[in-house]
Amino acid sequence: MNMSPLSSVAIGSTGGKAAPLMLLHLLLCAVFMSCYSDETITIGVSQCSEDIWRYKQNHELQVGCYAHNDVKLEFACAEDDDLKQIEQINYFISKKVDALIVAPNSAVPLSEVIEKACDSGIPVICFDRKPSTDKYTAFMGADNYEIGRTMGNLIANSMGGEGTLVEIRGLKGSSPATDRHRGFSEALARHPGIRVISCGEDNWTEASGSKAMEAVLQQTYDIQCVFGHNDRLAMGARQVALAHGLTGIRYFGVDALPSSGGGIELVQKGILEATYIYPTHGLELFQLAMNIVKGREYKRVNMLHSAVVDSTNAELLLMQYQELSRVSDNVDVLHGMLATYFERINTQRNVIICFICVLLIIMGLSIQAYRLYLAKVRVYEEVTSEVVVPLSLDTPHPDVPDSFLDRFRNVLREHIQDADFNVERMGEEMGMSRVQLYRKLKSLTGATPVELLRKARLSRGKQLLESTDRSISEIAYEVGFTSPSYFAKCFKDEFMMTPGEVRQGESCNV
Ligand code: FRU
């Protein structure tokens, strides 16, 4: 194909127009991608209950997360309801969390959904309570059998091997209740002089402890000790016993929470005889989950060790805890400050990014507008000057259909001497309405048909002034002006000089 020089420029110029826009586009994409790359790790935490033990653990998990900007913890609480917890775990599965930390409310009902999470590729970390299946990634928790056994021996020894002991069990089917009961029963089997009344099993709340004790008191008031599978059960039983006027009973529990109203304080005040620390260890739990998510080495079974709290160590433990909570409070304050600081930096960064984007868009638009303007000016010049220089008529323009402008130039050329030639007739010659012609020329050249006609007449006039010795008046009529003085005025407006000045020396009396 034979390409004219202009058409090859046209290809080049199309590329030139696209290049800065493409660059702008790439730049904007890069800016947005660098700001909003979504690589957050989400860890779902499915808690079976809501109580001070869980609050403490959730807080520790959150503190563990402080150092990881890219990790988000999402908590759910099943309020001791198996079905609710299954639903919540299903939600985490559908959300495709990166890991699931779960304390299964009861072992058997929760196993299926835990297996489902594993099958869908989500690492599952069970803690505190175990499901009945072995299909999970890792476990972290205390040895509940050992806790039951230790407390059983401790209580039996403190009773001198005789008397009545009430055991109030935790939620039936939950692994800590099963294991604590097993350990406790084994220990008590070696003390046949002690009569054990075992009851409870509703759940782990104080109310459940009260309900169980109420039932026991229907049978007997002759009770020396009560072992609650947790401190709250023991406290619920105590409330009922006191209401019945029984003051000499000694109470034992499990959990030993260090916060106000928790087991350690109850021991220190002599309300509980002893309790066993049931470790929350949220920091370690978070770390275990992170090791798994990040593909680092980890242990599948992580047993937590702790100890009995009684009147000999309760005070000391409380003091240590108070010290630790001061440090932890400071960590919280520092984290809050850092969060505010980063938020402010983020806002500033976003404002700057927006500003740069707007600037780039404006630049892009300006470049495009300027190019458009230049294109119009070029067409305008070509249309008007090529009327004068017919040789260049066969030069096509890159951005417009050749035939239209060629035809228009010819029409102008043919009628340039005709003073009566107007837009109406121009339209007729071009085979379109006045309005259509006006719109088309305006969009191609930026000028109206009248302006183009005048510019063509003036350019031709200038050419004649320069190349002939005809008088200015003659030339004015020849290029379609009805009055030489009007020709001179338009000429001056267009070329910033009078026709006489062009002639240089010829006196101009128009
Ligand atoms: C907290 C709790 C503790 C108990 C543990 C058993 O939700 O009820 O009091 O020791 O769960 O899983």
Residues whose N, C-alpha, C, O or C-beta is under 5 A from the ligand:
A	BS01	FRU	S49 D51 W53 D128 R129 P176 W204 H229 N230 V254 D255 Y278
